[in-house]
């Protein structure tokens, strides 16, 4: 099975190489042929364009000559009218009729004379439906009167035939040179053969000529529906015609309005400014080139097929040693053959490749051996650390875990692989862990604490997540290191408590007093009920120390703190500030009366002699009491109680005083 699959892959490689060779031959042949044809096409295009423009220039010259001849006839006729007949509207028709008969029947459609005011005075042919006609406002009359010269009108529709005509106009002058009349001769553009001659000059079988005014109105066109319509009134856009209207003369390539690529040539008439144009579709102009291009594809395909067959034979022979090398590699991989089979004695590139494979696989075997030893050492270290070490993929599943997981959770490393985090920790705890994991997958190292039962006991664990960055900057997974911080947290809690308790008396110290007073004032502001602060010390405590020693003084302080704690309410907070100075925070106090009652009770409790190692010691206390007021800071309240304490001492000690605002 292995051998047949190997042969199949080898055959596929040979086929691909043969196909590549055939494709290269096909592409090279086709590229050379098409490049040659492209050069020939450009040259042919230039020749066709020049020929088309030359033909158009000849046709334009012919039309200019025809227009010039007609204008010369009209000018000669106007100048040849005898002076006596120039305004003799009765006898002038006979003279003009005789002249027209000398020219021939098809030369003009009609001759019309207008006086200097534009009123029609005579017409050789009767105009239908019009008793009188005034030419003012027409270009063939106004331009003559303004320019004092002969003109050719723009195309208009004839009243006689309904066809399109142009009017040749010339001034008729009296002996002084003043214009007394305007002689006009109209020519039917179609019937007179005025445009018929150029229609025979169309390029090719499907090409044609057309003519338009300088403003873009079509005068002559094979499509009769376009006559006397503006060139832009039909849908589409013709780049060449737009350039011609802007003044361009010559030939160019453009896409016609029906989407056909064509060669266009444009030439303006010298006499009228009309634009004579020719269109020659490229499909007809380059039909021989298109045939040659199609034949080039077949020729290139034949050469490519022959090259592919030859390449198949050559590749099959040249790749036989490479096939042998591949079979040896497959034998090493699947059949357990020794890598020595790769030591080929050939002196060519394939022999060098075999020896390179031999060296590479030998290095790989050594690397695999070293890696296995390294993994064994690493596994030994991680399995014996009292730390949870693991690796999680982006699906929040474990991919590695050390033996500590089995000790803590009863899950072996083999069972842990592929297990979701939620299955190991439970849904509730996993929901707390996932936000921190997401931060790690976002590329941040994260450390957090979590409470979790381990072997049935609640434990505090500290987890650190380290992103596994890939070369492209993405995070493939997260390394997790979890420490048991329960004992450390217990020690921290004990230290924290010690830092807030007075070590001699066992009641709150100054630090805890400050925190408690801050929170008590916040509660008083929210509830609207004041609190009271009692500030007290032991009367003449220095005399006790001096008389009995500091050891006895400490015994008095401890007993004083005990009586103080017993003498106040459970909700009250006694604290030692320093030396023999004590305070009591009295929350939810009813008012001054209740505060004075508690102060009196404290004073009475301290009058009983203190039992010490030196015998009974008589002591007393002085108490200063202050009630809190809204927006009062704890420093202000403490200062008020201290002021009341000084007032109590001023009264003779062994009593209390209330702070008066």
Residue pairs with C-beta under 8 A, 6 or more apart in sequence:
2 330
2 334
3 327
6 323
6 326
6 327
6 330
10 319
10 323
10 326
13 319
14 312
14 315
14 316
14 319
15 312
17 311
17 315
17 319
18 308
18 309
18 311
18 312
18 315
19 308
21 307
21 308
21 310
21 311
21 315
22 304
22 305
22 307
22 308
22 311
23 304
24 307
25 300
25 303
25 304
25 307
25 308
26 300
26 301
26 303
26 304
26 307
29 296
29 299
29 300
29 303
29 304
30 296
30 297
30 300
33 293
33 296
33 299
33 300
34 293
34 296
37 289
37 292
37 293
37 296
40 289
41 286
41 289
44 285
44 286
44 289
45 253
45 263
45 285
45 286
48 263
48 280
48 285
49 251
49 252
49 263
49 265
50 251
52 203
52 251
52 263
52 265
52 278
52 280
53 250
53 251
53 265
53 267
55 201
55 203
55 265
55 278
56 209
56 265
56 266
56 267
56 276
56 277
56 278
57 267
58 201
59 198
59 201
59 209
59 267
59 276
60 267
60 268
60 269
60 270
60 276
62 197
62 198
63 198
63 269
63 271
63 276
64 269
64 270
64 271
66 194
67 152
67 269
67 271
67 272
68 271
70 107
70 168
70 185
70 187
71 150
71 152
71 168
71 170
71 271
73 103
73 107
73 168
73 185
74 150
74 168
74 169
74 170
74 183
74 184
74 185
75 150
75 170
77 96
77 99
77 111
77 170
77 183
77 185
78 170
78 171
78 172
78 183
79 170
80 99
81 92
81 95
81 96
81 172
81 183
82 95
83 174
83 175
85 91
85 92
85 95
86 92
86 172
86 173
86 174
86 180
86 181
87 115
87 174
87 180
87 181
89 113
89 121
89 122
92 113
92 121
92 122
93 122
93 124
96 111
96 113
96 122
96 124
97 124
100 107
100 108
100 111
100 124
106 191
106 192
106 193
107 187
107 192
108 185
108 186
108 187
108 192
109 125
109 158
109 160
109 161
109 165
109 186
109 187
109 188
109 191
109 192
110 123
110 124
110 125
110 160
110 185
110 186
111 123
111 124
111 183
111 184
111 185
111 186
112 120
112 122
112 123
112 124
112 133
112 183
112 184
112 186
113 120
113 121
113 122
113 123
113 172
113 181
113 182
113 183
113 184
114 120
114 121
114 134
114 135
114 141
114 181
114 182
114 184
115 121
115 180
115 181
116 145
116 179
116 180
116 181
116 182
117 134
117 136
118 134
118 135
118 136
118 137
118 141
119 132
119 133
119 134
119 135
120 132
120 133
120 134
120 135
121 181
125 160
127 133
127 159
127 160
128 159
128 160
129 159
130 159
135 141
135 182
135 184
136 142
138 153
138 167
139 151
139 153
139 154
140 151
140 152
140 153
140 167
140 168
140 169
140 182
140 184
141 169
141 182
141 184
143 151
143 169
144 150
144 151
144 169
144 170
144 171
144 179
144 182
145 171
145 179
145 182
148 171
148 179
149 171
150 168
150 169
150 170
150 171
151 168
151 169
152 166
152 167
152 168
152 169
152 271
152 272
153 166
153 167
153 168
153 169
154 166
154 213
154 215
154 217
155 164
155 165
155 166
155 189
155 213
155 217
155 219
155 228
156 164
156 165
156 166
156 167
157 163
157 164
157 165
157 228
158 164
158 165
158 186
158 188
161 188
161 191
163 188
163 189
163 190
163 191
164 188
164 189
164 190
164 219
164 227
164 228
165 186
165 187
165 188
165 189
166 186
166 187
166 189
166 194
167 184
167 185
167 186
167 187
168 184
168 185
168 186
168 187
169 182
169 183
169 184
170 182
170 183
170 184
171 179
171 181
171 182
171 183
172 179
172 180
172 181
172 182
172 183
173 179
173 180
174 180
187 194
188 194
189 195
189 219
189 220
190 196
195 211
195 219
195 220
198 209
198 211
198 220
198 276
199 209
199 220
199 222
201 209
201 278
202 208
202 209
202 278
203 278
203 279
203 280
203 285
204 280
204 281
204 284
204 285
205 284
206 281
206 284
207 262
207 278
207 279
207 280
207 281
207 284
208 221
208 222
208 278
208 279
209 220
209 276
209 277
209 278
209 279
210 218
210 220
210 221
210 222
210 277
210 279
211 218
211 219
211 220
211 221
211 274
211 275
211 276
211 277
212 218
212 219
212 231
212 274
212 275
212 277
213 219
213 272
213 273
213 274
213 275
214 245
214 268
214 273
214 274
214 275
215 230
215 245
216 230
216 231
216 232
216 241
216 245
217 228
217 229
217 230
217 231
218 226
218 227
218 228
218 229
218 230
218 231
219 227
219 228
219 274
220 227
221 227
226 234
231 238
231 241
231 245
234 257
235 257
236 256
236 257
236 258
236 259
237 257
238 254
238 255
238 256
238 257
238 264
239 252
239 254
239 255
240 248
240 252
240 253
240 254
240 264
240 266
241 254
241 264
241 266
241 277
243 252
243 266
244 264
244 266
244 275
244 277
245 275
248 266
249 266
249 267
249 268
250 265
250 266
251 263
251 264
251 265
251 266
252 263
252 264
253 261
253 262
253 263
253 264
253 282
254 261
254 262
254 264
255 261
255 262
256 262
256 279
260 281
260 282
260 283
261 281
261 282
261 283
262 279
262 280
262 281
262 282
263 279
263 280
263 282
263 285
264 277
264 278
264 279
264 280
265 277
265 278
265 280
266 275
266 276
266 277
267 275
267 276
267 277
268 274
268 275
268 276
269 275
269 276
283 290
321 344
321 346
321 348
321 350
321 351
322 350
322 353
325 342
325 344
325 350
325 353
325 354
325 357
328 337
328 341
328 342
328 354
329 342
329 357
331 337
331 341
332 338
332 339
332 341
332 342
332 361
339 358
339 361
339 362
339 365
340 358
342 354
342 355
342 357
342 358
342 361
343 354
343 355
343 358
344 350
344 351
344 354
344 355
345 351
346 354
379 402
382 389
382 402
382 403
383 402
383 403
383 404
384 403
385 402
385 404
386 404
386 484
387 402
387 404
387 481
387 482
387 483
388 401
388 402
388 404
388 405
388 408
388 461
388 480
388 481
388 482
389 400
389 401
389 402
389 404
389 479
389 480
389 481
389 482
390 398
390 400
390 401
390 402
390 405
390 416
390 479
390 480
390 482
391 398
391 399
391 400
391 401
391 468
391 477
391 478
391 479
391 480
392 398
392 399
392 421
392 437
392 477
392 478
392 480
393 399
393 476
393 477
394 441
394 475
394 476
394 477
395 420
396 420
396 421
396 422
396 430
396 434
396 437
397 418
397 419
397 420
397 421
398 416
398 417
398 418
398 419
398 420
398 421
398 424
399 417
399 418
399 477
400 413
400 416
400 417
401 411
401 413
401 416
401 417
402 413
403 412
403 413
405 411
405 412
405 413
405 416
405 424
406 412
406 413
408 454
408 455
409 424
409 454
411 419
411 424
416 424
421 430
421 433
421 434
421 437
422 430
425 433
425 452
429 450
429 452
432 450
433 450
433 463
436 446
436 448
436 463
436 465
437 446
437 465
437 478
439 446
439 465
440 446
440 465
440 466
440 467
440 475
440 478
441 467
441 475
441 478
442 475
443 467
443 469
443 475
444 467
445 464
445 465
445 466
445 467
446 464
446 465
447 462
447 463
447 464
447 465
448 462
448 463
449 460
449 461
449 462
449 463
449 485
450 460
450 461
450 463
451 458
451 459
451 460
451 461
452 458
452 459
452 461
453 459
454 461
454 484
459 484
459 486
460 484
460 485
460 486
460 489
461 482
461 483
461 484
461 485
462 482
462 483
462 485
463 480
463 481
463 482
464 480
464 481
464 482
465 478
465 479
465 480
466 478
466 479
466 480
466 481
467 475
467 478
468 475
468 476
468 477
468 478
468 479
469 475
469 476
470 476
499 511
500 508
500 509
500 511
500 512
500 515
501 507
501 508
501 509
501 512
502 508
502 509
502 561
502 575
502 576
504 554
504 557
504 558
504 576
505 557
505 558
505 560
505 561
505 562
505 576
506 558
506 561
507 561
507 564
507 565
507 574
507 575
507 576
508 516
508 573
508 574
508 575
508 576
509 575
509 576
510 575
510 576
510 577
510 578
512 575
513 573
513 575
513 577
513 583
513 585
514 634
516 573
516 575
516 585
517 533
517 585
517 634
517 637
517 638
518 634
520 531
520 573
520 585
520 587
521 531
521 628
521 632
521 633
521 634
521 637
523 587
524 530
524 531
524 587
524 628
525 630
527 588
529 588
529 589
530 589
530 591
530 627
530 628
530 629
531 585
531 586
531 587
531 588
531 589
531 627
531 628
532 586
532 589
532 594
532 595
532 598
532 625
532 626
532 627
532 628
533 583
533 584
533 585
533 586
533 625
533 626
533 628
533 637
533 638
533 640
533 641
534 583
534 584
534 586
534 595
534 598
534 599
534 602
534 623
534 624
534 625
534 641
534 656
535 581
535 582
535 583
535 623
535 624
535 625
535 626
535 638
535 641
535 642
535 644
535 645
536 564
536 581
536 582
536 583
536 584
536 602
536 621
536 622
536 623
536 624
536 645
537 579
537 580
537 581
537 582
537 621
537 622
537 645
538 544
538 556
538 557
538 560
538 580
538 606
538 619
538 620
538 621
539 619
539 620
539 621
539 622
539 649
539 653
539 654
540 653
541 553
541 556
541 579
541 580
541 619
544 552
544 553
544 556
544 617
544 619
545 552
545 553
548 612
548 614
548 617
549 614
551 613
552 612
552 613
552 614
552 617
555 610
555 612
555 613
556 610
556 612
556 617
556 619
557 576
557 580
559 610
559 611
559 612
560 580
560 582
560 606
560 610
560 619
560 621
561 574
561 576
561 582
563 605
563 606
564 574
564 582
564 584
564 602
564 605
565 574
566 605
567 598
567 601
567 602
567 605
568 574
568 584
568 586
568 598
568 602
569 586
569 598
571 587
571 588
572 584
572 585
572 586
572 587
572 598
573 584
573 585
573 587
574 582
574 583
574 584
575 582
575 583
575 584
575 585
576 582
577 583
583 638
583 641
584 598
584 602
586 595
586 598
589 595
589 627
591 627
592 627
592 658
595 625
595 627
595 658
596 625
596 656
596 658
599 623
599 625
599 656
599 658
600 656
602 621
602 623
602 656
603 620
603 621
603 622
603 623
603 654
603 655
603 656
606 619
606 620
606 621
607 620
607 654
609 616
609 617
609 618
609 619
610 616
610 617
610 618
610 619
620 653
620 654
621 654
622 645
622 648
622 649
622 653
622 654
622 655
622 656
622 657
623 644
623 645
623 648
623 655
623 656
623 657
624 641
624 642
624 643
624 644
624 645
624 646
624 647
624 648
624 656
624 657
624 659
625 641
625 644
625 656
625 657
625 658
625 659
626 637
626 640
626 641
626 643
626 644
626 658
626 659
627 659
628 637
640 659
641 659
643 659
644 656
644 657
644 658
644 659
645 657
647 657
647 659
648 655
648 656
648 657
650 657
651 657
